């Protein structure tokens, strides 16, 4: 049953103009960067800040819109002998997969026809992995918000606030903490705070992958020494896994208990 729902959802989403526009945005941007930058590693580096802003915003807004617009469709399906967990995973994968595929295709295709080297491909794959992970995380958050709040304006407003919090406000809080307690050793607390924000975690991993940790000064050296070790990478991957699991699980439980 999940496969049937997923098949229909994929067909419906892939016909939408916005998913095509989403893929074209990354395709055109990556191609333009290749034409002006030339080197694949530089292109991936330039794309880093773009995906860390665009992907969370697009994923959480499109996810909330999608679930609000399919409310009547969900109610209709629930009148049939369909289990709720099957419907949820069909809906979730039906949106998450096209977003991940559109982003990945938009980034990878220019690397293929521009003949990127092995080092550039490693950077591109790391970029794709980070962007895909953030997509799933913020789609999961958007599903919870859309299920928690029946008022569309309230749900979309909170989605925007949460996105702004993780992309801008959270970094401001960290800078404020560093400024207020500058006389204390804050390297470890800052690392812990960074693990609590998926966007910051993605940024750190990409900076270390692109060997740009020097741009972060002393903090970058600390991150390089920590995340550059096997234990540091394990902690980083576990943190990403938790950020994948927690929002999706919370949204899933909310869907099971939701009174449509």
LOVOFI-748195 format. One line per field, with one value per residue: x, y, z of N, C-alpha, C in turn; residue number from 1; residue in three letters. Coordinates in steps of 0.1 Angstrom, whole numbers, plus 5000, padded with zeros to 4 digits. Layout:
n.x: c(X,...)
n.y: c(Y,...)
n.z: c(Z,...)
ca.x: c(X,...)
ca.y: c(Y,...)
ca.z: c(Z,...)
c.x: c(X,...)
c.y: c(Y,...)
c.z: c(Z,...)
num: c(NUM,...)
residuo: c(ALA,...)
REM end
This chain:
n.x: c(5008,5020,5037,5019,5007,5029,5038,5017,5019,5045,5042,5023,5037,5061,5050,5046,5053,5069,5088,5103,5113,5128,5148,5160,5169,5192,5207,5212,5225,5248,5260,5266,5284,5305,5312,5322,5339,5353,5370,5361,5361,5360,5335,5319,5324,5315,5288,5281,5272,5248,5232,5229,5212,5190,5180,5170,5149,5133,5125,5111,5090,5078,5071,5052,5032,5025,5014,4992,4977,4969,4951,4923,4925,4939,4920,4900,4914,4917,4892,4891,4901,4929,4960,4972,5000,5010,5000,5012,5040,5039,5031,5052,5076,5068,5071,5096,5115,5113,5123,5149,5159,5156,5173,5198,5202,5203,5227,5247,5246,5259,5285,5291,5290,5309,5333,5345,5372,5385,5389,5371,5347,5345,5340,5316,5299,5299,5286,5262,5252,5250,5231,5209,5204,5197,5173,5155,5154,5142,5118,5106,5103,5085,5062,5054,5047,5026,5008,5004,4993,4962,4956,4965,4980,4993,5008,5025,5038,5052,5069,5085,5097,5111,5129,5144,5154,5172,5190,5199,5194,5203,5230,5237,5231,5250,5273,5269,5271,5298,5309,5301,5312,5339,5363,5365,5372,5358,5356,5348,5320,5310,5313,5294,5270,5270,5264,5238,5224,5213,5221,5244,5260,5261,5275,5300,5310,5312,5330,5353,5356,5362,5386,5387,5387,5404,5394,5377,5392,5405,5384,5378,5402,5399,5376,5385,5405,5389,5366,5380,5390,5384,5365,5353,5341,5323,5306,5296,5282,5263,5249,5238,5222,5204,5191,5178,5161,5146,5128,5112,5101,5086,5068,5056,5043,5026,5009,4997,4981,4965,4934,4916)
n.y: c(4988,5012,5016,5020,5044,5060,5059,5073,5098,5106,5108,5129,5150,5152,5162,5188,5223,5236,5218,5213,5239,5241,5222,5233,5257,5250,5237,5257,5276,5262,5256,5282,5290,5272,5282,5307,5302,5278,5257,5227,5222,5248,5256,5239,5249,5275,5269,5261,5280,5287,5264,5260,5279,5281,5255,5246,5266,5263,5236,5234,5253,5244,5218,5223,5237,5217,5197,5210,5216,5191,5182,5176,5154,5136,5131,5119,5095,5083,5075,5051,5016,5020,5020,5042,5046,5037,5055,5079,5075,5071,5097,5113,5103,5107,5135,5141,5126,5135,5162,5158,5144,5164,5184,5170,5162,5188,5197,5177,5171,5193,5189,5165,5170,5190,5178,5172,5167,5140,5150,5172,5158,5144,5166,5175,5153,5153,5177,5172,5152,5166,5185,5169,5156,5178,5185,5163,5166,5191,5189,5170,5185,5204,5188,5181,5206,5213,5194,5198,5224,5235,5259,5275,5299,5303,5279,5281,5305,5299,5280,5296,5311,5292,5283,5307,5310,5288,5293,5320,5334,5316,5314,5340,5339,5322,5337,5358,5345,5337,5363,5373,5356,5356,5354,5329,5294,5283,5265,5237,5240,5255,5237,5218,5233,5237,5212,5210,5223,5217,5230,5244,5223,5210,5231,5232,5206,5207,5229,5218,5196,5209,5220,5245,5254,5272,5297,5300,5307,5303,5287,5272,5257,5242,5227,5213,5197,5182,5171,5160,5137,5101,5096,5121,5123,5102,5111,5134,5122,5107,5127,5140,5118,5117,5141,5135,5115,5123,5147,5135,5112,5125,5139,5117,5103,5123,5123,5098,5102,5123,5140,5142)
n.z: c(5000,5008,4986,4965,4973,4974,4947,4934,4946,4939,4911,4910,4923,4907,4884,4890,4885,4903,4913,4891,4887,4910,4907,4883,4893,4910,4890,4870,4886,4895,4870,4861,4880,4874,4849,4855,4877,4872,4885,4901,4929,4939,4929,4944,4969,4967,4964,4989,5009,4997,4996,5023,5031,5012,5010,5036,5039,5016,5019,5043,5039,5015,5023,5044,5030,5012,5028,5040,5017,5009,5027,5024,5007,5023,5043,5027,5019,5044,5049,5037,5038,5048,5064,5089,5092,5068,5051,5060,5055,5027,5019,5030,5019,4993,4990,5000,4986,4958,4962,4972,4950,4929,4938,4940,4913,4901,4911,4906,4878,4863,4872,4859,4830,4829,4834,4859,4883,4905,4931,4931,4927,4952,4969,4957,4962,4990,4994,4982,4999,5024,5017,5010,5034,5051,5037,5042,5070,5074,5060,5076,5100,5090,5084,5110,5120,5103,5109,5136,5138,5128,5117,5089,5084,5109,5111,5088,5095,5118,5107,5091,5111,5126,5106,5102,5127,5130,5108,5111,5136,5156,5153,5160,5187,5196,5190,5207,5232,5231,5231,5256,5274,5269,5283,5293,5286,5258,5238,5238,5248,5226,5205,5213,5212,5185,5175,5181,5162,5130,5106,5112,5119,5094,5080,5093,5087,5060,5056,5068,5051,5027,5034,5046,5072,5083,5079,5100,5121,5155,5165,5142,5141,5164,5158,5136,5147,5164,5149,5128,5137,5142,5162,5164,5138,5140,5161,5148,5127,5141,5153,5131,5122,5144,5141,5117,5125,5148,5141,5121,5134,5154,5139,5126,5148,5156,5133,5135,5157,5151,5147,5121)
ca.x: c(5000,5029,5042,5009,5005,5042,5038,5008,5025,5056,5036,5017,5048,5070,5044,5045,5062,5078,5099,5112,5120,5137,5160,5166,5176,5205,5214,5217,5235,5260,5266,5271,5296,5315,5316,5330,5349,5361,5374,5349,5361,5356,5321,5312,5326,5305,5274,5278,5263,5235,5223,5226,5201,5179,5174,5161,5138,5124,5120,5101,5078,5071,5065,5040,5022,5021,5005,4980,4969,4965,4943,4911,4930,4942,4907,4894,4920,4915,4879,4893,4909,4944,4966,4978,5014,5013,4997,5022,5052,5037,5031,5065,5085,5064,5076,5111,5123,5115,5131,5163,5163,5158,5185,5210,5204,5208,5241,5256,5247,5270,5298,5293,5294,5321,5344,5352,5381,5382,5387,5359,5336,5343,5334,5302,5291,5297,5276,5249,5248,5246,5218,5198,5201,5189,5160,5147,5152,5132,5105,5101,5098,5073,5051,5050,5040,5013,4999,5002,4985,4953,4956,4976,4989,5001,5018,5036,5045,5061,5079,5095,5104,5121,5140,5152,5161,5184,5199,5205,5193,5211,5244,5238,5231,5264,5283,5266,5276,5312,5313,5298,5321,5352,5374,5365,5375,5344,5357,5339,5306,5306,5311,5282,5260,5269,5258,5223,5218,5217,5227,5257,5267,5264,5285,5313,5315,5316,5342,5364,5358,5368,5398,5385,5385,5412,5385,5370,5401,5408,5373,5380,5412,5394,5367,5393,5411,5379,5358,5390,5393,5374,5355,5346,5332,5312,5297,5289,5272,5253,5241,5230,5212,5194,5184,5170,5151,5137,5116,5103,5094,5076,5057,5049,5035,5015,5000,4989,4971,4958,4920,4914)
ca.y: c(5000,5024,5017,5026,5058,5067,5060,5084,5111,5109,5112,5142,5160,5154,5170,5202,5232,5241,5209,5215,5251,5239,5216,5242,5267,5245,5234,5269,5282,5254,5258,5296,5290,5265,5290,5318,5297,5268,5246,5220,5224,5262,5256,5233,5258,5286,5264,5257,5289,5287,5253,5261,5289,5278,5242,5246,5274,5257,5223,5236,5260,5235,5207,5228,5240,5204,5190,5218,5215,5177,5178,5169,5142,5127,5128,5110,5082,5077,5068,5038,5007,5023,5022,5056,5046,5035,5068,5089,5072,5074,5112,5118,5099,5113,5148,5142,5120,5145,5173,5153,5141,5176,5191,5163,5163,5201,5199,5167,5171,5202,5182,5155,5175,5198,5169,5175,5157,5132,5159,5179,5149,5142,5178,5175,5143,5158,5188,5166,5145,5175,5191,5159,5154,5190,5184,5154,5171,5203,5184,5164,5196,5210,5179,5182,5219,5213,5185,5204,5236,5235,5273,5275,5311,5300,5269,5287,5315,5292,5274,5306,5315,5281,5284,5319,5307,5279,5299,5333,5337,5307,5318,5352,5335,5316,5348,5366,5337,5339,5376,5375,5347,5355,5351,5315,5285,5280,5256,5226,5244,5259,5225,5212,5241,5235,5199,5212,5230,5209,5238,5247,5210,5208,5240,5228,5194,5212,5237,5208,5188,5218,5225,5260,5256,5283,5308,5301,5311,5294,5278,5263,5247,5232,5218,5204,5187,5173,5164,5153,5123,5091,5098,5133,5120,5094,5120,5142,5114,5103,5139,5141,5108,5121,5152,5129,5106,5130,5154,5125,5104,5133,5141,5104,5101,5133,5119,5087,5107,5135,5139,5150)
ca.z: c(5000,5008,4973,4957,4976,4969,4932,4930,4951,4930,4898,4912,4926,4896,4873,4894,4880,4913,4915,4880,4889,4921,4900,4874,4901,4913,4878,4864,4895,4895,4857,4861,4889,4867,4838,4861,4886,4865,4893,4907,4943,4941,4927,4956,4981,4965,4966,5003,5016,4990,5000,5038,5033,5004,5012,5048,5037,5006,5024,5054,5034,5006,5031,5051,5019,5006,5037,5041,5004,5007,5038,5020,5001,5034,5049,5018,5020,5057,5049,5031,5047,5047,5077,5090,5091,5054,5044,5063,5048,5013,5018,5034,5008,4981,4988,5003,4975,4947,4966,4972,4936,4922,4943,4936,4899,4898,4915,4900,4863,4858,4875,4849,4817,4829,4835,4872,4887,4917,4943,4929,4929,4966,4974,4952,4969,5004,4993,4980,5011,5034,5012,5011,5048,5055,5031,5050,5084,5074,5056,5088,5108,5084,5086,5123,5122,5096,5117,5149,5138,5117,5111,5079,5086,5121,5108,5079,5102,5127,5098,5088,5123,5129,5096,5105,5140,5127,5098,5115,5151,5164,5152,5168,5201,5198,5190,5220,5243,5230,5235,5270,5282,5262,5292,5296,5275,5252,5226,5239,5247,5212,5197,5217,5206,5170,5172,5183,5150,5118,5096,5117,5118,5080,5076,5098,5080,5046,5057,5070,5038,5017,5040,5048,5086,5087,5078,5113,5132,5165,5165,5131,5144,5174,5151,5127,5156,5169,5138,5120,5143,5139,5172,5160,5127,5145,5168,5138,5119,5150,5155,5118,5123,5154,5134,5108,5131,5157,5135,5113,5144,5161,5129,5124,5160,5155,5123,5140,5167,5146,5144,5108)
c.x: c(5009,5034,5032,5007,5017,5042,5029,5013,5036,5052,5030,5027,5057,5064,5043,5056,5073,5090,5108,5120,5131,5150,5167,5174,5190,5213,5220,5228,5248,5267,5272,5284,5308,5321,5325,5341,5359,5364,5362,5349,5356,5341,5314,5313,5316,5291,5271,5269,5249,5226,5220,5215,5188,5172,5165,5148,5128,5118,5109,5088,5071,5064,5052,5029,5016,5011,4992,4971,4964,4956,4930,4914,4933,4930,4900,4900,4918,4901,4879,4901,4924,4949,4973,4993,5018,5010,5007,5035,5051,5037,5045,5075,5081,5068,5091,5119,5124,5123,5146,5168,5165,5170,5198,5212,5209,5222,5251,5257,5258,5284,5301,5298,5305,5334,5352,5361,5377,5380,5375,5346,5334,5336,5319,5293,5289,5286,5262,5243,5243,5232,5207,5194,5193,5175,5151,5144,5141,5119,5098,5095,5085,5061,5045,5042,5026,5003,4995,4992,4976,4952,4968,4986,4998,5012,5029,5044,5056,5072,5089,5103,5115,5132,5149,5160,5174,5194,5206,5205,5202,5225,5246,5238,5245,5274,5281,5272,5292,5317,5312,5308,5334,5364,5375,5367,5361,5345,5348,5324,5301,5304,5298,5270,5258,5262,5242,5216,5223,5224,5241,5266,5271,5275,5299,5318,5319,5329,5355,5367,5366,5382,5398,5383,5394,5404,5378,5379,5404,5397,5374,5391,5408,5384,5375,5400,5401,5372,5367,5393,5382,5362,5346,5337,5320,5301,5289,5279,5260,5243,5232,5218,5201,5185,5175,5158,5141,5125,5107,5095,5083,5065,5049,5039,5023,5005,4991,4978,4962,4943,4917,4899)
c.y: c(5013,5027,5024,5041,5066,5069,5072,5097,5115,5114,5126,5153,5163,5162,5185,5210,5236,5231,5210,5228,5250,5232,5225,5253,5263,5242,5246,5276,5275,5256,5272,5296,5283,5274,5302,5314,5287,5256,5240,5222,5238,5263,5251,5242,5270,5282,5262,5266,5290,5276,5254,5271,5285,5265,5241,5254,5268,5244,5225,5243,5250,5223,5211,5230,5227,5197,5197,5216,5201,5173,5171,5155,5132,5122,5117,5096,5076,5071,5054,5029,5009,5026,5035,5056,5044,5049,5079,5087,5074,5089,5118,5115,5105,5128,5149,5137,5129,5157,5170,5151,5154,5183,5184,5163,5177,5204,5190,5168,5181,5196,5172,5160,5185,5191,5172,5163,5150,5141,5167,5171,5146,5154,5179,5165,5147,5169,5182,5158,5154,5182,5182,5157,5166,5190,5175,5160,5182,5199,5177,5174,5202,5202,5180,5195,5219,5204,5190,5216,5235,5249,5274,5287,5308,5290,5274,5297,5309,5285,5284,5310,5305,5281,5296,5317,5299,5285,5312,5335,5329,5310,5331,5349,5330,5327,5357,5358,5338,5352,5378,5367,5345,5351,5337,5306,5279,5271,5244,5229,5248,5247,5218,5219,5239,5222,5200,5219,5223,5217,5241,5234,5208,5218,5236,5216,5198,5220,5228,5200,5196,5224,5240,5263,5268,5296,5311,5304,5300,5283,5268,5252,5237,5222,5208,5193,5177,5164,5157,5140,5114,5093,5110,5131,5111,5102,5129,5134,5110,5115,5141,5130,5111,5132,5147,5122,5114,5137,5145,5117,5112,5136,5128,5101,5111,5129,5108,5091,5118,5131,5148,5154)
c.z: c(5000,4994,4964,4960,4971,4954,4928,4934,4942,4917,4899,4914,4914,4884,4877,4889,4890,4915,4903,4882,4900,4915,4891,4882,4904,4901,4872,4873,4895,4881,4856,4869,4882,4856,4843,4870,4880,4873,4901,4922,4947,4939,4939,4968,4979,4967,4980,5010,5010,4996,5015,5041,5025,5007,5024,5045,5027,5012,5034,5049,5024,5013,5038,5041,5014,5015,5039,5029,5002,5018,5034,5014,5012,5040,5040,5019,5033,5058,5043,5040,5045,5061,5077,5087,5076,5047,5047,5055,5033,5011,5020,5023,4995,4979,4990,4992,4963,4950,4966,4958,4928,4925,4938,4921,4895,4901,4907,4885,4858,4861,4864,4836,4817,4832,4848,4876,4900,4929,4943,4932,4944,4973,4970,4960,4984,5004,4991,4992,5022,5030,5013,5025,5054,5049,5039,5064,5084,5069,5068,5098,5103,5085,5100,5125,5115,5103,5130,5149,5125,5110,5101,5081,5098,5118,5099,5086,5111,5119,5095,5100,5127,5119,5099,5118,5137,5118,5103,5130,5159,5164,5160,5182,5205,5199,5203,5232,5243,5235,5250,5279,5276,5270,5297,5284,5270,5241,5227,5239,5233,5203,5200,5211,5191,5166,5174,5172,5137,5108,5100,5116,5103,5075,5081,5090,5066,5046,5060,5058,5028,5022,5042,5063,5091,5087,5092,5124,5142,5166,5154,5134,5154,5167,5142,5136,5162,5159,5128,5125,5140,5149,5168,5149,5131,5152,5158,5131,5128,5152,5143,5118,5132,5148,5123,5114,5140,5151,5128,5123,5151,5152,5127,5136,5160,5145,5128,5150,5162,5143,5132,5107)
num: c(1,2,3,4,5,6,7,8,9,10,11,12,13,14,15,16,17,18,19,20,21,22,23,24,25,26,27,28,29,30,31,32,33,34,35,36,37,38,39,40,41,42,43,44,45,46,47,48,49,50,51,52,53,54,55,56,57,58,59,60,61,62,63,64,65,66,67,68,69,70,71,72,73,74,75,76,77,78,79,80,81,82,83,84,85,86,87,88,89,90,91,92,93,94,95,96,97,98,99,100,101,102,103,104,105,106,107,108,109,110,111,112,113,114,115,116,117,118,119,120,121,122,123,124,125,126,127,128,129,130,131,132,133,134,135,136,137,138,139,140,141,142,143,144,145,146,147,148,149,150,151,152,153,154,155,156,157,158,159,160,161,162,163,164,165,166,167,168,169,170,171,172,173,174,175,176,177,178,179,180,181,182,183,184,185,186,187,188,189,190,191,192,193,194,195,196,197,198,199,200,201,202,203,204,205,206,207,208,209,210,211,212,213,214,215,216,217,218,219,220,221,222,223,224,225,226,227,228,229,230,231,232,233,234,235,236,237,238,239,240,241,242,243,244,245,246,247,248,249,250,251,252,253,254,255,256,257,258,259,260)
residuo: c(UNK,UNK,UNK,UNK,UNK,UNK,UNK,UNK,UNK,UNK,UNK,UNK,UNK,UNK,UNK,UNK,UNK,UNK,UNK,UNK,UNK,UNK,UNK,UNK,UNK,UNK,UNK,UNK,UNK,UNK,UNK,UNK,UNK,UNK,UNK,UNK,UNK,UNK,UNK,UNK,UNK,UNK,UNK,UNK,UNK,UNK,UNK,UNK,UNK,UNK,UNK,UNK,UNK,UNK,UNK,UNK,UNK,UNK,UNK,UNK,UNK,UNK,UNK,UNK,UNK,UNK,UNK,UNK,UNK,UNK,UNK,UNK,UNK,UNK,UNK,UNK,UNK,UNK,UNK,UNK,UNK,UNK,UNK,UNK,UNK,UNK,UNK,UNK,UNK,UNK,UNK,UNK,UNK,UNK,UNK,UNK,UNK,UNK,UNK,UNK,UNK,UNK,UNK,UNK,UNK,UNK,UNK,UNK,UNK,UNK,UNK,UNK,UNK,UNK,UNK,UNK,UNK,UNK,UNK,UNK,UNK,UNK,UNK,UNK,UNK,UNK,UNK,UNK,UNK,UNK,UNK,UNK,UNK,UNK,UNK,UNK,UNK,UNK,UNK,UNK,UNK,UNK,UNK,UNK,UNK,UNK,UNK,UNK,UNK,UNK,UNK,UNK,UNK,UNK,UNK,UNK,UNK,UNK,UNK,UNK,UNK,UNK,UNK,UNK,UNK,UNK,UNK,UNK,UNK,UNK,UNK,UNK,UNK,UNK,UNK,UNK,UNK,UNK,UNK,UNK,UNK,UNK,UNK,UNK,UNK,UNK,UNK,UNK,UNK,UNK,UNK,UNK,UNK,UNK,UNK,UNK,UNK,UNK,UNK,UNK,UNK,UNK,UNK,UNK,UNK,UNK,UNK,UNK,UNK,UNK,UNK,UNK,UNK,UNK,UNK,UNK,UNK,UNK,UNK,UNK,UNK,UNK,UNK,UNK,UNK,UNK,UNK,UNK,UNK,UNK,UNK,UNK,UNK,UNK,UNK,UNK,UNK,UNK,UNK,UNK,UNK,UNK,UNK,UNK,UNK,UNK,UNK,UNK,UNK,UNK,UNK,UNK,UNK,UNK,UNK,UNK,UNK,UNK,UNK,UNK)
REM end
